[in-house]
Every structure is written in C-alpha cells, then in structure tokens.
C-alpha cells in the first residue's frame, strides 16, 4: 500500500470516525455556549471556522464533514435544551462572546435616526 492509500484507509476507519466525533463534540460544546446556531456556523467562511476551532483548543477540521457533524450536534443540543429549560446543562455560559463570531446585521441609517 502507498502512503496515500494508508491515509485514505485511516480516514474511513472506526478510529478516525471516533476521533472526528470527539472533535465535533468538543467544538459543538464550545460553539453552543456562545449561542451560535448551526446555520450561523455553516455560513461562516472557512478561515473564521478554523479560528473558532483554535479558540476551542481543537485542531481545525480538515474537511467540511466534521463541521456538518458539529452543526447536527448543535441542532440536537438546541432541541434538548428547549425540552429541558430548567436543567443546568440547558444554560449557555458565554453568550456575550457570540458577537465575536457572528456580527448582527447592520441597520441602514435613515435621515430620521438620531
């Protein structure tokens, strides 16, 4: 086998899948606590996602596949938190950091604004 064949075989192995899911869980936890939705995450440019991963102390995923898993985990956590609003794990802890990653839309200025 060549090195690329070995790499390709690993990429689809159970060990690689486990590592990818572990990374996705860590990223999803970091992102969820910052109140970033799956849609907002997937709309981020890849350089910004890589920076977000580094801030979460994770090596940035090399493929979009891991980001898709992160988005799915965010949706699952949102649904769970909606069903369990009183549970301590349903409370986000760093929502003030969302603006660092997701900028609110800029409201156009109109002459009547002060």
N, C-alpha and C positions, 0 to 999 in steps of 0.2 A: 504494500500500500504506500502511496505517496503521502507527504505531509498534509496536503490539502484534502485528501481522502480521509485521513485520520481526523482532521479538524471537522470535516463535514459529518463524519460518523459521530463525533462527540456532540456536535451541535444538536443532534436529534436523539441523544441518549437520555436515559432516565436521570442521570446525574446532571446533565445540562438543564433538563426541564426543571428539576428540583432547584438548582441554583437560580434559574430565571424567575421561578415563582417566589423564592425567598427574596430576591432583589425587588421584585414587583411589590411584594407585601411591605417591605421597608419604605419604598418610595411612596406607595399609596398612603401609608400611615402619616408620613411627613406632609404630603400634599393635602390630605383630608383635614388635618389640624389647621391648615391655612385657609380652609374654606374654598379651595379651588375645585371646581366641578370637572367631571370627565370631559365635557365639551370644551371648557376653557383650557384644560391640559392639552388636548389633542389639537387645539387651534394654535398653540404656542409654536413658534419657529423652533426647529431642532436645536440651534445653538442655545436658546433660552432653556429648553428642556435639559440639555446637558449641564448647564449651570445649576439648574434646580437639583439635579441628581447629585452634583458635587456638594451642594449645600446640605443635602440629606446624608452626606458621608457615604455615598454609593458611587461606584464607577458608573459613568453614564452608559445606559444600554446601547449596544452596537446596532440593534435593529429596532424597527417600529413594533415588532411583535411584543416585546416586553412592555412598551408604552400602552399597547392595546390592553394587555392584562391589567396594568395599573388602572386604566380607565374603567374596566369592568369591576375591579375591586372597589373603586370609588363609588360606583353606582350601587354596588351591594351594600357598602357601609352606609351610604345615604338612606337606602331603603330600610336597613336595620335601625338606624338612628331615628327615623320617622316613626317606626313601630314601637320604639323603646325610648321615648323622650326623657324619661326620668332616670335612666341608667347613667351612671357616671361616665361610661365609655362613649356615650352619645354626645358629650360636650366637647366641642373643639377648643383647643387651648391657645392657638396662635393666630386667630382670625385677623388681627391687626397687621400681620405680615402679608396678607393677600395682595395688597396694593403694590408690594414689591414685585410681584409676578404677573398680576392681572390689572391692567390700568382701566379705570372706569371710563366709559365713553365721554368724550369732551362735548359739553353742551355748547352749541354755537352761540356766540354773543349776538344779542339783538339790541337795537338802539334804546329800548325801554329798560334794559338792565342797568342796575347801579352797582 
